[in-house]
Amino acid sequence: MLSMFLEAGAQAAGQQSTAGSWLVLIGELGFFFLIIYFLMIRPQKKQQQQMENLRDSVRPGDNIMTTGGFYGVVLDVVDDTVIVEFGNNKNCRIPMHKNAIAEVERDDEETDEKDSKK
């Protein structure tokens, strides 16, 4: 008896229009992709933009850390290449691409001057 009611309910549900179910599916997928965009893609793009701005602002005299974990001082900047001096040995100067820069540290005096100008 119960199975007859379940079969009748299933037949009634099968007779409904499938267009409505497709719209619901598309809406759910769209909502899912919006959540993915705002939780994953947008923050990553924002971080990439910040790193690009940081690398573009590198100038001679800045202390940097490379992606390999080496600390050095920037001697010269030419287009996408920076010449970095590592350690106390003045003969250890290595040209490297700007994308190898992970962090930039500026002297406290320079940052104080920038803050006072604003």
N, C-alpha and C positions, 0 to 999 in steps of 0.2 A: 504494500500500500504506500509506504514511504517512498519507494523507488519510483512509483508512478508520478507522485508529486514532483520529485526531483527531475524526472524526464520532462514533465510538462513545463517546469520552470526553465530548463535548459533550452527547450524548443522555442519558448517565448523570447528568451534572450537572444537566440540565434536569428530570430526574425527581425530584430531591430536593425536599423541602418548602421553599416560599418563606417560611414563617413564621419560620424561623431567620434568613434574610437580612434580613427586616424588623426583627427585634430587634437585629441587629448594626448596621444603619443608624441606628436610633433611639438606640442606645447611643453610637455615634460622634458623632451630632449633639449629644446631651446633653453629652458630654465636651468637644466643641468650644465649646459655649455656656458651660460652666463656666470654661474657659480664658479666653474673652473677658471673662467677668464679673470674674475675679480679676486680669486684666492691664489692663483698660481701665475698666470701669464703677466698680468699688469704689474704686480710687485717686482717680478724679475726684470721687466723692461725698465722700470723706474731705477732699479739698482744698477743696471747696465748703463743708463744715462748718467747716473752720478759718478760711476767709475770713469766714464769717458770724459766728463767734465774735469775730474780730478787729474787724469793723465794729461789733458790739454793745458792745465794750469801749472804744470811742472816747469820750474825755471832753475837756472844755475844757483847752486848753494843749498838747495833743498836736500834734506836727508830722506832717503827712500828705502823701502824694503821690497825686494824682488819676489816674484812668485816662488822662487827657489829657496827663499828664506835668508838671502844675503842682504846685509845692510851696507849702504854706500852713500856717497855724496855726488850729486849731479854737477858735472863740470860744464857741459854744453848741451844744448838742445838744437837738433837740426831735423826739421820735418817730423818724421816718425821715429827718429833715432835719438837716443840720449847717450852721452858718454859719462860713465859712472866710475868713480874712484872708490875702490874697496880697501878697507883696512888702513893701517898706518903707513904702509908702503906706498910712496908716491908714484911708483912705477906701475902699479896695478890699475890700469885704466882700460875699461872694457866698453865698447859700443854695444848697445842693446836696443831692442825695439821697445817702444812705449807700452805695448801690451804686456810686457813682463813686469811692470810696476804694480805692486799689490797695495802699498800704502805710501803716503807722502807725509813727512813730518817737517813742519817749518819751525824756525826759531820763534820763541815766545815773544821776542821784541817785535818781530815783523807782524805777528798776529795782533799784538796790542795796538800797533800803529793803524792797522786796518780797522779795528774795532772803534778807535777814536775818530776815524774819518767818517764813519757811518753815522 
